[in-house]
């Protein structure tokens, strides 16, 4: 069993990481944490190419490392070894998340209810709503 959780480094995303890690620890599942780079990013011959260059990749890698550490910390509470993998994705966030989920065959997706780019929304963020609309697997939105 495997769970996918998306992060953008926001508090809501951290809550989603913690919740997914808890569920994975309780169910002896693994966690795949993804971060989607800007829609302007492209995958060229297996390499991520960004208008902003290496800084965006570095920042994304740091976000993923922090989220993986957070998931591992949660797992220690349940005295279990949690398998955590991370992946940088490119493209439009909802599409990238759901396509990766389908390709990876995950059993569930966890997302924060609003992320850094959507703090002006009072309701469920547009990325979270789009993930629900596009996903072929259960989606849990964490507030």
Secondary structure, 3 states (H helix, E strand, C coil): CEEEEECCCCHHHHHHHHHHHHHHHHHCCEEEEEEECCCCCEEECCEEECCCCHHHHHHHHHHHHHHHHHHHHHHHHCCCCCCEEEEEECCCHHHHHHHHHHHHCCCEEEEECCCHHHCCCCCCCHHHHHHHHHCCCEEEEEC
